[in-house]
Amino acid sequence: MTTEQVAHLANLARINLTTAEIATMTVELAAIVENVAKVTEVATPDVPATSHPIPLTNVYRPDVVGETLTQEQALSGAPEHDGSRFRVSAILGEEQ
C-alpha cells in the first residue's frame, strides 16, 4: 500500500486527508491488507465459511397455556376496583 494509493482512495471517497493522515492511513491499511492476506491463506475449500463460532438455534420457549389468575385473584391486591375491573384515575388527571 503506497501513499499514492491511499490518496487516490481518499479522493474517490471524497475525503480530504492531510499529508500526515495519508501517512498514518498508509501504515494502517497496509496492516489490514496483510492480515486479510493471512486469513485468505488459511481459508481452504474444506473449511466451511461461518458467521458465528457456535451454531445458533431458536431461543424461544414453546407457547404453552399455563395456570392463570382468576378475576378475583387479580383484583385482590388492587387498591380500587369495581368488582370486575381495576379502577384508576383519568390519564390526564381529570376525574370523570
Contacts in CASP RR format, 6 or more apart in sequence:
PFRMAT RR
TARGET T0000
AUTHOR 0000-0000-0000
METHOD contacts of the structure
MODEL  1
MTTEQVAHLANLARINLTTAEIATMTVELAAIVENVAKVTEVATPDVPAT
SHPIPLTNVYRPDVVGETLTQEQALSGAPEHDGSRFRVSAILGEEQ
1 26 0 8 1.000
1 29 0 8 1.000
1 30 0 8 1.000
1 33 0 8 1.000
2 26 0 8 1.000
3 22 0 8 1.000
3 23 0 8 1.000
3 26 0 8 1.000
5 26 0 8 1.000
6 17 0 8 1.000
6 22 0 8 1.000
6 25 0 8 1.000
6 26 0 8 1.000
6 29 0 8 1.000
7 17 0 8 1.000
7 22 0 8 1.000
10 16 0 8 1.000
10 17 0 8 1.000
10 22 0 8 1.000
10 25 0 8 1.000
17 25 0 8 1.000
71 84 0 8 1.000
75 81 0 8 1.000
75 83 0 8 1.000
75 84 0 8 1.000
75 86 0 8 1.000
78 86 0 8 1.000
78 87 0 8 1.000
80 86 0 8 1.000
80 87 0 8 1.000
80 88 0 8 1.000
81 87 0 8 1.000
89 95 0 8 1.000
90 96 0 8 1.000
END
